[in-house]
Amino acid sequence: MPDPVCELAVRVYIEDTDAGGIVYYPNYLRFMERGRTEFMRELGFGRAAIFDIELMFVVQSVELEYKAPARLDDLLTVTSRIAESGAAQLLFDQRILRDGVALCEGFVRIVCVDRQTLKPRRIPKSLMAALQRAC
C-alpha cells in the first residue's frame, strides 16, 4: 500500500505574486505549511489538539527545488506525505502541482518541541500511533 498523501487545493491570489504575476518564491513555503497542517488535522491532530498536549512542531530544515512558475489565479495542489519519522522528528516530502505537473518539490524536516521550553521532545505515543497507522 502506498504512503498516504494529503492533498490541499490552493488558489494563487494577487498577494501571493510579485509585480509580474508570478508566485513569489517564499510563498511556496506558506503553501507547504498549509499542506502539513492539513495532513496533521486529517490524522486528528489539529493545532488545538497539539497545543492541548503542550507541544508544537518547528521547522528544522528545508530543501526546495523550483521547477516552473505558478501564476496569478492558478489552482494548485499541495501534496504532503511523511518520508521519514524519528522519535522527535518528521521529514515531509511535499510537492506543489498545477494540473499534475510539479512546479516545486521539497523536503521539510519538522521537530517536535515542548511548547514552554522549546526543547526537542519525543512525539507522543498517540500521535506516533496515528502516523504509523496512516503510513
DSSP file (Angstrom, degrees, kcal/mol; ACC not computed):
  #  RESIDUE AA STRUCTURE BP1 BP2  ACC     N-H-->O    O-->H-N    N-H-->O    O-->H-N    TCO  KAPPA ALPHA  PHI   PSI    X-CA   Y-CA   Z-CA
    1    1 A M              0   0    0      0, 0.0     0, 0.0     0, 0.0     0, 0.0   0.000 360.0 360.0 360.0 129.6    0.0    0.0    0.0
    2    2 A P        -     0   0    0      0, 0.0     3,-0.1     0, 0.0     0, 0.0  -0.283 360.0 -89.1 -69.3 156.1    1.5    3.4   -0.9
    3    3 A D        -     0   0    0      1,-0.1   132,-0.1    78,-0.0     2,-0.1  -0.346  52.4-101.3 -60.3 143.0    2.1    6.0    1.7
    4    4 A P        -     0   0    0      0, 0.0     2,-0.5     0, 0.0    78,-0.4  -0.397  34.9-156.4 -68.3 144.5   -0.9    8.3    2.2
    5    5 A V        -     0   0    0     76,-0.1     2,-0.5    -2,-0.1    76,-0.2  -0.988   5.5-147.1-123.8 127.0   -0.7   11.7    0.6
    6    6 A C  E     -A   80   0A   0     74,-2.7    74,-1.9    -2,-0.5     2,-0.4  -0.804  17.2-158.8 -90.2 131.8   -2.7   14.6    1.8
    7    7 A E  E     -A   79   0A   0     -2,-0.5     2,-0.4    72,-0.2    72,-0.2  -0.932  10.2-175.8-115.7 138.2   -3.8   16.9   -0.9
    8    8 A L  E     -A   78   0A   0     70,-2.0    70,-3.2    -2,-0.4     2,-0.4  -0.996  19.4-137.5-133.7 127.4   -4.8   20.5   -0.5
    9    9 A A  E     -A   77   0A   0     -2,-0.4     2,-0.4    68,-0.2    68,-0.2  -0.688  23.8-176.0 -83.8 135.5   -6.1   22.9   -3.2
   10   10 A V  E     -A   76   0A   0     66,-2.6    66,-3.5    -2,-0.4     2,-0.4  -0.995  14.7-149.4-135.4 127.2   -4.7   26.4   -3.1
   11   11 A R  E     -A   75   0A   0     -2,-0.4     2,-0.6    64,-0.2    64,-0.2  -0.784  22.1-124.4 -92.9 139.4   -5.7   29.3   -5.4
   12   12 A V        -     0   0    0     62,-2.4    61,-2.2    -2,-0.4     2,-0.2  -0.754  32.0-169.4 -86.2 120.0   -3.0   31.9   -6.2
   13   13 A Y    >   -     0   0    0     -2,-0.6     3,-2.1    59,-0.2     4,-0.4  -0.617  38.6-100.7-104.0 166.3   -4.1   35.4   -5.3
   14   14 A I  G >  S+     0   0    0      1,-0.3     3,-1.6    -2,-0.2     7,-0.1   0.848 121.2  61.5 -54.5 -37.1   -2.6   38.7   -6.1
   15   15 A E  G 3  S+     0   0    0      1,-0.3    -1,-0.3     8,-0.0    -3,-0.0   0.674  99.5  56.9 -65.7 -16.0   -1.0   38.9   -2.6
   16   16 A D  G <  S+     0   0    0     -3,-2.1     8,-2.3     2,-0.1    -1,-0.3   0.531 101.0  74.2 -88.3  -7.7    1.0   35.7   -3.4
   17   17 A T  B <  S-F   23   0B   0     -3,-1.6     6,-0.2    -4,-0.4     2,-0.1  -0.580  71.3-126.7-111.9 165.9    2.6   37.2   -6.5
   18   18 A D    >   -     0   0    0      4,-2.5     3,-1.9    -2,-0.2    -1,-0.1  -0.226  55.4 -75.8 -90.7-170.4    5.3   39.6   -7.5
   19   19 A A  T 3  S+     0   0    0      1,-0.3    -2,-0.0     2,-0.1    -1,-0.0   0.718 132.0  55.9 -63.9 -20.5    4.9   42.5   -9.9
   20   20 A G  T 3  S-     0   0    0      2,-0.2    -1,-0.3    51,-0.0     3,-0.1   0.390 118.2-107.8 -93.0   3.5    4.9   40.1  -12.8
   21   21 A G  S <  S+     0   0    0     -3,-1.9    51,-2.4     1,-0.3     2,-0.4   0.663  78.8 129.3  80.6  15.5    2.0   38.0  -11.5
   22   22 A I  B    S-G   71   0C   0     49,-0.2    -4,-2.5     1,-0.0    -1,-0.3  -0.848  71.1 -96.1-104.9 140.3    4.3   35.1  -10.7
   23   23 A V  B     -F   17   0B   0     47,-2.7    -6,-0.3    -2,-0.4     2,-0.3  -0.330  41.0-118.5 -57.6 126.4    4.2   33.5   -7.2
   24   24 A Y    >   -     0   0    0     -8,-2.3     3,-2.4     1,-0.1     4,-0.4  -0.520  28.3-117.9 -68.1 130.3    7.0   35.0   -5.1
   25   25 A Y  T >  S+     0   0    0      1,-0.3     3,-1.3    -2,-0.3     4,-0.4   0.738 107.7  55.7 -52.5 -38.1    9.3   32.1   -4.2
   26   26 A P  T >> S+     0   0    0      0, 0.0     4,-1.0     0, 0.0     3,-0.9   0.738  93.2  73.1 -69.1 -15.8    8.9   32.1   -0.3
   27   27 A N  H <> S+     0   0    0     -3,-2.4     4,-2.2     1,-0.3    -2,-0.2   0.749  82.5  68.1 -69.2 -20.9    5.2   31.7   -0.7
   28   28 A Y  H <> S+     0   0    0     -3,-1.3     4,-2.2    -4,-0.4    -1,-0.3   0.878  97.2  54.5 -61.7 -35.0    5.7   28.1   -1.8
   29   29 A L  H <> S+     0   0    0     -3,-0.9     4,-2.2    -4,-0.4    -1,-0.2   0.873 105.7  52.0 -65.2 -36.7    6.8   27.6    1.8
   30   30 A R  H  X S+     0   0    0     -4,-1.0     4,-2.0     2,-0.2    -2,-0.2   0.918 109.3  49.4 -64.0 -43.2    3.5   29.1    3.0
   31   31 A F  H  X S+     0   0    0     -4,-2.2     4,-1.9     1,-0.2    -2,-0.2   0.905 111.3  49.6 -62.6 -40.7    1.6   26.7    0.8
   32   32 A M  H  X S+     0   0    0     -4,-2.2     4,-2.5     2,-0.2    -1,-0.2   0.875 106.4  55.8 -67.0 -37.1    3.6   23.8    2.1
   33   33 A E  H  X S+     0   0    0     -4,-2.2     4,-2.4     1,-0.2    -1,-0.2   0.923 107.6  49.3 -59.1 -44.0    2.9   24.8    5.7
   34   34 A R  H  X S+     0   0    0     -4,-2.0     4,-2.3     1,-0.2    -1,-0.2   0.899 109.4  53.1 -62.1 -39.9   -0.8   24.7    5.0
   35   35 A G  H  X S+     0   0    0     -4,-1.9     4,-2.0     2,-0.2    -2,-0.2   0.916 110.4  45.8 -62.1 -44.1   -0.3   21.2    3.5
   36   36 A R  H  X S+     0   0    0     -4,-2.5     4,-2.4     2,-0.2     5,-0.2   0.898 111.2  53.4 -65.9 -39.7    1.4   19.9    6.6
   37   37 A T  H  X S+     0   0    0     -4,-2.4     4,-2.2     1,-0.2    -2,-0.2   0.918 110.8  45.8 -61.3 -44.0   -1.2   21.4    8.8
   38   38 A E  H  X S+     0   0    0     -4,-2.3     4,-2.5     2,-0.2    -1,-0.2   0.860 108.8  56.8 -68.4 -35.3   -4.0   19.8    6.9
   39   39 A F  H  X S+     0   0    0     -4,-2.0     4,-1.0     2,-0.2    -2,-0.2   0.952 111.4  42.6 -57.6 -50.1   -2.1   16.4    6.9
   40   40 A M  H  <>S+     0   0    0     -4,-2.4     5,-2.7     1,-0.2     3,-0.5   0.883 111.9  54.7 -66.2 -38.0   -1.9   16.5   10.7
   41   41 A R  H ><5S+     0   0    0     -4,-2.2     3,-1.8     1,-0.2     5,-0.3   0.903 103.1  56.0 -62.0 -40.9   -5.5   17.7   11.0
   42   42 A E  H 3<5S+     0   0    0     -4,-2.5    -1,-0.2     1,-0.3    -2,-0.2   0.787 105.2  53.2 -62.7 -26.3   -6.7   14.7    8.9
   43   43 A L  T 3<5S-     0   0    0     -4,-1.0    -1,-0.3    -3,-0.5    -2,-0.2   0.493 127.9-101.0 -84.4  -3.0   -5.0   12.5   11.5
   44   44 A G  T < 5S+     0   0    0     -3,-1.8     2,-0.3    -4,-0.3    -3,-0.2   0.615  93.9 111.5  94.3  14.6   -6.9   14.2   14.3
   45   45 A F      < +     0   0    0     -5,-2.7    -3,-0.1    -6,-0.1    -4,-0.1  -0.544  37.8 159.8-123.5  65.8   -4.1   16.4   15.4
   46   46 A G     >  -     0   0    0     -5,-0.3     4,-2.3    -2,-0.3     5,-0.2  -0.117  61.2 -83.0 -71.2 179.8   -5.1   20.0   14.5
   47   47 A R  H  > S+     0   0    0      1,-0.2     4,-2.8     2,-0.2     5,-0.2   0.893 129.5  52.2 -55.3 -44.7   -3.5   23.0   16.2
   48   48 A A  H  > S+     0   0    0      1,-0.2     4,-2.2     2,-0.2    -1,-0.2   0.920 110.4  48.0 -61.2 -43.7   -5.8   22.8   19.2
   49   49 A A  H  > S+     0   0    0      2,-0.2     4,-0.9     1,-0.2    -1,-0.2   0.904 113.0  48.4 -64.2 -41.0   -5.0   19.1   19.8
   50   50 A I  H ><>S+     0   0    0     -4,-2.3     5,-1.6     1,-0.2     3,-0.8   0.934 113.0  46.8 -64.9 -46.1   -1.3   19.7   19.5
   51   51 A F  H ><5S+     0   0    0     -4,-2.8     3,-1.9     1,-0.2    -1,-0.2   0.837 103.7  63.6 -66.4 -31.8   -1.4   22.7   21.9
   52   52 A D  H 3<5S+     0   0    0     -4,-2.2    -1,-0.2     1,-0.3    -2,-0.2   0.800 103.9  47.5 -62.6 -27.7   -3.5   20.8   24.4
   53   53 A I  T <<5S-     0   0    0     -4,-0.9    -1,-0.3    -3,-0.8    -2,-0.2   0.137 118.6-114.3-101.5  20.7   -0.6   18.3   24.8
   54   54 A E  T < 5S+     0   0    0     -3,-1.9    61,-2.1     1,-0.2    62,-0.4   0.821  77.4 105.8  57.3  40.3    1.8   21.2   25.3
   55   55 A L  E   < -B  114   0A   0     -5,-1.6     2,-0.3    59,-0.3    59,-0.2  -0.908  41.7-174.3-136.9 170.7    3.9   20.6   22.2
   56   56 A M  E     -B  113   0A   0     57,-2.1    57,-3.0    -2,-0.3     2,-0.5  -0.968  24.5-117.7-154.8 165.8    4.4   22.2   18.8
   57   57 A F  E     -B  112   0A   0     -2,-0.3     2,-0.3    55,-0.2    55,-0.2  -0.919  26.3-169.6-111.4 134.6    6.3   21.4   15.7
   58   58 A V  E     -B  111   0A   0     53,-2.4    53,-2.9    -2,-0.5     2,-0.4  -0.911  28.4-108.2-122.1 150.4    9.0   23.7   14.4
   59   59 A V  E     +B  110   0A   0     -2,-0.3    51,-0.3    51,-0.2     3,-0.1  -0.627  32.3 175.6 -78.6 128.4   10.8   23.6   11.0
   60   60 A Q  E     -     0   0A   0     49,-3.4     2,-0.3    -2,-0.4    -1,-0.2   0.800  65.4  -2.6 -97.7 -41.2   14.4   22.4   11.3
   61   61 A S  E     -B  109   0A   0     48,-1.3    48,-2.3     2,-0.0    -1,-0.4  -0.995  54.3-159.9-153.8 156.0   15.4   22.4    7.6
   62   62 A V  E     -B  108   0A   0     -2,-0.3     2,-0.4    46,-0.2    46,-0.2  -1.000   3.9-175.3-138.8 135.9   14.0   22.9    4.2
   63   63 A E  E     +B  107   0A   0     44,-2.4    44,-2.3    -2,-0.4     2,-0.3  -0.962  18.5 175.3-131.8 115.6   15.3   21.7    0.8
   64   64 A L  E     -B  106   0A   0     -2,-0.4     2,-0.4    42,-0.2    42,-0.2  -0.905  21.1-164.0-124.4 149.0   13.3   23.0   -2.2
   65   65 A E  E     -B  105   0A   0     40,-2.7    40,-2.2    -2,-0.3     2,-0.5  -0.980  13.9-150.6-129.9 120.6   13.7   22.8   -6.0
   66   66 A Y  E     +B  104   0A   0     -2,-0.4    38,-0.2    38,-0.2    37,-0.1  -0.792  21.4 169.5 -91.1 126.7   11.7   25.2   -8.1
   67   67 A K        -     0   0    0     36,-3.3    37,-0.2    -2,-0.5    -1,-0.2   0.772  62.4  -6.2-108.2 -36.3   10.8   23.7  -11.5
   68   68 A A  S    S-     0   0    0     35,-1.6    -1,-0.4     0, 0.0     2,-0.2  -0.979  77.1 -96.0-158.9 153.8    8.3   26.1  -13.1
   69   69 A P        -     0   0    0      0, 0.0     2,-0.3     0, 0.0   -45,-0.1  -0.475  22.9-143.7 -80.1 145.9    6.4   29.3  -12.0
   70   70 A A        -     0   0    0    -47,-0.2   -47,-2.7    -2,-0.2     2,-0.3  -0.781  25.5-151.8 -95.6 151.7    2.9   29.4  -10.7
   71   71 A R  B >   -G   22   0C   0     -2,-0.3     3,-2.4   -49,-0.2   -59,-0.2  -0.806  28.5 -65.8-127.4 164.2    0.9   32.4  -11.8
   72   72 A L  T 3  S+     0   0    0    -51,-2.4   -59,-0.2    -2,-0.3    -1,-0.1  -0.190 119.0  11.5 -48.0 130.9   -1.9   34.6  -10.6
   73   73 A D  T 3  S+     0   0    0    -61,-2.2    -1,-0.3     1,-0.3   -60,-0.1   0.370  89.2 144.3  77.6   0.3   -5.2   32.7  -10.4
   74   74 A D    <   -     0   0    0     -3,-2.4   -62,-2.4   -63,-0.1     2,-0.6  -0.360  48.7-133.6 -62.0 147.6   -3.7   29.3  -10.9
   75   75 A L  E     -A   11   0A   0    -64,-0.2    24,-0.5    -3,-0.1     2,-0.2  -0.942  31.8-170.7-102.9 116.3   -5.3   26.5   -8.9
   76   76 A L  E     -A   10   0A   0    -66,-3.5   -66,-2.6    -2,-0.6     2,-0.5  -0.677  19.2-142.6-107.3 158.1   -2.5   24.5   -7.3
   77   77 A T  E     -AC   9  97A   0     20,-2.4    20,-3.0    -2,-0.2     2,-0.6  -0.991  10.9-157.8-119.8 124.5   -2.4   21.2   -5.4
   78   78 A V  E     -AC   8  96A   0    -70,-3.2   -70,-2.0    -2,-0.5     2,-0.4  -0.900  11.2-163.9-100.2 122.1   -0.1   20.8   -2.5
   79   79 A T  E     -AC   7  95A   0     16,-2.8    16,-1.8    -2,-0.6     2,-0.4  -0.874   7.1-175.9-107.9 142.9    0.7   17.2   -1.7
   80   80 A S  E     +AC   6  94A   0    -74,-1.9   -74,-2.7    -2,-0.4     2,-0.3  -0.999   9.9 159.1-138.4 132.2    2.3   16.1    1.6
   81   81 A R  E     - C   0  93A   0     12,-1.6    12,-3.0    -2,-0.4     2,-0.6  -0.985  42.3-108.2-146.6 155.0    3.5   12.8    2.8
   82   82 A I  E     + C   0  92A   0    -78,-0.4    10,-0.2    -2,-0.3     3,-0.1  -0.750  29.6 178.2 -87.3 121.6    5.8   11.6    5.5
   83   83 A A  E    S+     0   0A   0      8,-3.3     2,-0.3    -2,-0.6     9,-0.2   0.790  70.1   3.8 -89.7 -33.3    9.1   10.3    4.0
   84   84 A E  E     - C   0  91A   0      7,-1.3     7,-2.6     2,-0.0     2,-0.3  -0.986  61.0-163.1-148.9 152.8   10.8    9.5    7.4
   85   85 A S  E     + C   0  90A   0     -2,-0.3     2,-0.2     5,-0.2     5,-0.2  -0.998  10.0 174.8-139.3 147.4    9.9    9.6   11.0
   86   86 A G        -     0   0    0      3,-3.0    37,-0.2    -2,-0.3     3,-0.1  -0.720  52.1 -79.0-134.3-174.3   12.0    9.5   14.2
   87   87 A A  S    S+     0   0    0     -2,-0.2    36,-3.4     1,-0.2    41,-0.1   0.841 127.1   8.6 -60.3 -35.1   11.5    9.8   17.9
   88   88 A A  S    S+     0   0    0     34,-0.3    24,-3.1     1,-0.0     2,-0.3   0.255 123.1  58.0-131.2  11.1   11.2   13.6   17.8
   89   89 A Q  E     - D   0 111A   0     22,-0.2    -3,-3.0    34,-0.1     2,-0.4  -0.976  50.5-158.4-147.5 158.5   11.1   14.5   14.1
   90   90 A L  E     -CD  85 110A   0     20,-2.5    20,-2.9    -2,-0.3     2,-0.6  -0.991  11.5-148.7-133.2 141.2    9.3   14.0   10.8
   91   91 A L  E     -CD  84 109A   0     -7,-2.6    -8,-3.3    -2,-0.4    -7,-1.3  -0.955  17.9-157.5-111.6 116.1   10.5   14.5    7.3
   92   92 A F  E     -CD  82 108A   0     16,-2.9    16,-2.2    -2,-0.6     2,-0.6  -0.780   8.8-151.5 -94.7 134.3    7.8   15.6    4.9
   93   93 A D  E     -CD  81 107A   0    -12,-3.0   -12,-1.6    -2,-0.4     2,-0.4  -0.932  29.7-179.8 -97.9 117.2    8.0   15.1    1.1
   94   94 A Q  E     -CD  80 106A   0     12,-3.1    12,-2.6    -2,-0.6     2,-0.3  -0.930  15.0-177.0-128.8 148.2    6.0   17.9   -0.4
   95   95 A R  E     -CD  79 105A   0    -16,-1.8   -16,-2.8    -2,-0.4     2,-0.5  -0.986  17.6-148.5-139.5 148.3    5.1   19.0   -3.9
   96   96 A I  E     -CD  78 104A   0      8,-2.8     7,-3.5    -2,-0.3     8,-1.4  -0.984  28.6-175.0-118.4 121.1    3.2   21.8   -5.4
   97   97 A L  E     -CD  77 102A   0    -20,-3.0   -20,-2.4    -2,-0.5     2,-0.4  -0.824  23.6-161.1-118.9 150.8    1.4   20.8   -8.7
   98   98 A R  E >  S- D   0 101A   0      3,-2.3     3,-2.0    -2,-0.3   -22,-0.1  -0.979  88.5 -17.4-127.1 119.6   -0.6   22.5  -11.4
   99   99 A D  T 3  S-     0   0    0    -24,-0.5     3,-0.1    -2,-0.4    -1,-0.1   0.870 129.9 -52.9  52.1  39.7   -2.6   20.2  -13.5
  100  100 A G  T 3  S+     0   0    0      1,-0.2     2,-0.5   -23,-0.0    -1,-0.3   0.408 112.9 119.3  81.5  -2.1   -0.5   17.3  -12.2
  101  101 A V  E <   - D   0  98A   0     -3,-2.0    -3,-2.3     1,-0.0     2,-0.3  -0.853  67.4-120.0-101.3 129.0    2.8   18.9  -13.2
  102  102 A A  E     + D   0  97A   0     -2,-0.5    -5,-0.2    -5,-0.2     3,-0.1  -0.495  34.2 170.2 -70.6 125.0    5.3   19.6  -10.4
  103  103 A L  E    S+     0   0A   0     -7,-3.5   -36,-3.3     1,-0.4   -35,-1.6   0.703  74.3  10.9 -99.8 -30.9    6.2   23.3  -10.0
  104  104 A C  E     -BD  66  96A   0     -8,-1.4    -8,-2.8   -38,-0.2    -1,-0.4  -0.982  65.5-175.4-150.8 135.4    8.0   23.0   -6.7
  105  105 A E  E     +BD  65  95A   0    -40,-2.2   -40,-2.7    -2,-0.3     2,-0.3  -0.969  18.8 141.8-131.4 147.6    9.3   19.9   -4.8
  106  106 A G  E     -BD  64  94A   0    -12,-2.6   -12,-3.1    -2,-0.3     2,-0.4  -0.999  41.9-115.1-172.1 173.2   10.9   19.7   -1.5
  107  107 A F  E     -BD  63  93A   0    -44,-2.3   -44,-2.4    -2,-0.3     2,-0.5  -0.982  22.4-169.6-122.1 132.8   11.6   18.1    1.9
  108  108 A V  E     -BD  62  92A   0    -16,-2.2   -16,-2.9    -2,-0.4     2,-0.6  -0.983   8.0-155.9-126.0 119.7   10.7   19.8    5.1
  109  109 A R  E     -BD  61  91A   0    -48,-2.3   -49,-3.4    -2,-0.5   -48,-1.3  -0.840  13.3-170.7 -96.3 125.0   12.0   18.4    8.4
  110  110 A I  E     -BD  59  90A   0    -20,-2.9   -20,-2.5    -2,-0.6     2,-0.4  -0.901   7.7-151.3-116.0 147.9   10.0   19.3   11.5
  111  111 A V  E     -BD  58  89A   0    -53,-2.9   -53,-2.4    -2,-0.4     2,-0.4  -0.944  16.0-126.6-120.3 136.8   10.9   18.7   15.1
  112  112 A C  E     +B   57   0A   0    -24,-3.1     9,-2.3    -2,-0.4     2,-0.3  -0.687  37.4 178.4 -79.2 127.0    8.6   18.1   18.0
  113  113 A V  E     -BE  56 120A   0    -57,-3.0   -57,-2.1    -2,-0.4     2,-0.3  -0.938  36.7-100.3-131.2 154.7    9.3   20.5   20.8
  114  114 A D  E  >  -B   55   0A   0      5,-2.7     4,-2.3    -2,-0.3   -59,-0.3  -0.550  32.7-134.4 -67.4 133.8    7.9   21.3   24.3
  115  115 A R  T  4 S+     0   0    0    -61,-2.1   -60,-0.1    -2,-0.3    -1,-0.1   0.803 100.0  40.1 -65.8 -29.6    5.8   24.4   23.9
  116  116 A Q  T  4 S+     0   0    0    -62,-0.4    -1,-0.2     1,-0.1   -61,-0.1   0.911 128.1  26.6 -85.7 -46.3    7.2   26.1   27.0
  117  117 A T  T  4 S-     0   0    0      2,-0.1    -2,-0.2     1,-0.0    -1,-0.1   0.684  88.3-139.0 -92.8 -19.0   10.9   25.2   26.8
  118  118 A L     <  +     0   0    0     -4,-2.3    -3,-0.1     1,-0.3     3,-0.1   0.667  56.9 138.0  63.8  18.5   11.2   24.8   23.0
  119  119 A K        -     0   0    0     -5,-0.1    -5,-2.7     1,-0.1    -1,-0.3  -0.705  63.5 -93.9 -92.0 146.5   13.4   21.8   23.6
  120  120 A P  B     +E  113   0A   0      0, 0.0     2,-0.3     0, 0.0    -7,-0.3  -0.227  48.5 177.7 -57.3 145.2   13.0   18.7   21.5
  121  121 A R        -     0   0    0     -9,-2.3    -9,-0.2   -33,-0.2   -66,-0.0  -0.977  35.6 -84.9-145.3 158.4   10.8   16.0   22.9
  122  122 A R        -     0   0    0     -2,-0.3   -34,-0.3     1,-0.1   -35,-0.1  -0.280  48.6-104.7 -60.9 144.9    9.5   12.6   21.7
  123  123 A I        -     0   0    0    -36,-3.4    -1,-0.1   -37,-0.2     5,-0.1  -0.584  50.4-100.3 -67.1 129.7    6.5   12.6   19.6
  124  124 A P     >  -     0   0    0      0, 0.0     4,-2.8     0, 0.0     3,-0.3  -0.155  25.6-118.0 -56.3 148.3    3.6   11.4   21.8
  125  125 A K  H  > S+     0   0    0      1,-0.2     4,-2.7     2,-0.2     5,-0.2   0.856 112.8  55.6 -56.2 -38.9    2.6    7.8   21.5
  126  126 A S  H  > S+     0   0    0      2,-0.2     4,-1.7     1,-0.2    -1,-0.2   0.902 111.9  42.6 -64.1 -40.3   -0.9    8.7   20.4
  127  127 A L  H  > S+     0   0    0     -3,-0.3     4,-2.4     2,-0.2    -2,-0.2   0.913 114.1  50.8 -71.1 -42.7    0.4   10.8   17.5
  128  128 A M  H  X S+     0   0    0     -4,-2.8     4,-2.7     1,-0.2    -2,-0.2   0.895 109.6  51.4 -62.1 -39.2    3.1    8.3   16.6
  129  129 A A  H  X S+     0   0    0     -4,-2.7     4,-2.4    -5,-0.2    -1,-0.2   0.913 110.0  49.0 -63.9 -41.9    0.4    5.5   16.5
  130  130 A A  H  X S+     0   0    0     -4,-1.7     4,-2.0     2,-0.2    -2,-0.2   0.894 112.2  49.1 -64.2 -39.3   -1.8    7.6   14.2
  131  131 A L  H  X S+     0   0    0     -4,-2.4     4,-2.5     2,-0.2    -2,-0.2   0.911 111.2  49.1 -65.0 -43.2    1.2    8.3   11.9
  132  132 A Q  H  < S+     0   0    0     -4,-2.7    -2,-0.2     1,-0.2    -1,-0.2   0.891 111.3  49.4 -66.2 -38.6    2.1    4.6   11.9
  133  133 A R  H  < S+     0   0    0     -4,-2.4    -1,-0.2     2,-0.2    -2,-0.2   0.900 114.9  45.2 -63.9 -40.0   -1.5    3.6   11.0
  134  134 A A  H  <        0   0    0     -4,-2.0    -2,-0.2     1,-0.2    -1,-0.2   0.849 360.0 360.0 -72.7 -33.9   -1.6    6.2    8.3
  135  135 A C     <        0   0    0     -4,-2.5    -1,-0.2    -5,-0.2    -2,-0.2   0.436 360.0 360.0-100.8 360.0    1.8    5.3    6.9
